[in-house]
Amino acid sequence: MLGILALITASAFTGAALYISFAEHPARLGIDVPAMLAQWQPSYARGYVMQATLAVASGLLGLAAWWAGGGSLWLAGAVLILSNWPFTLLAIKPVNDALQSARADGAHENAVPLMRRWGRLHAVRGVLGAGATICYGLAAAT
């Protein structure tokens, strides 16, 4: 049961990350810069809470499934989903901070390149989530 819950939460995380990468973020890039920054800030704040919670829950559930003797695929999935935390803090947070400053200062000249970079970095989160989902799915199938 722990493993199935890990799979469900990893799938939810991945779905949210893919939605952001393929729907929300491209749409955001299509609006004017002040509106883009104004939309991004609350959207990111809400998404962060949801995705962070899902990543932690999935990772802990995957670790518990592995600890209970479920096999190394549970551990691999847990490591992948939990790696979103350090990746976000080390790679995405500096871009987030720059985007927050651009909005606060009205310094919009760098906003579009920063937003494009943010989108590429966020796509990595979708890949990590998909990798975890695949590992968990394979573990559940065996």
LINCORCOR-V644610 format. One line per field, one symbol per residue. ss: DSSP state (H for helix, E for strand, - for the rest). burial: + if it has 9 or more other C-alpha atoms within 8 Angstrom, else -. A space follows every 50 residues. Layout:
ss: ???
burial: ???
This chain:
ss: -HHHHHHHHHHHHHHHHHHHHHHHHHHHH---HHHHHHHHHHHHHHHHHH HHHHHHHHHHHHHHHHHHHH-HHHHHHHHHHHHHHHHHHHHHHHHHHHHH HHHHH-----HHHHHHHHHHHHHHHHHHHHHHHHHHHHHHH-
burial: -++++++++++++++++++++-++++-++---+--++++++--------- ++-+++++++++++++---++-+++++++++++++-+++-++++++-+++ +++---++--++-++++++-+++-+++++++++++++++---
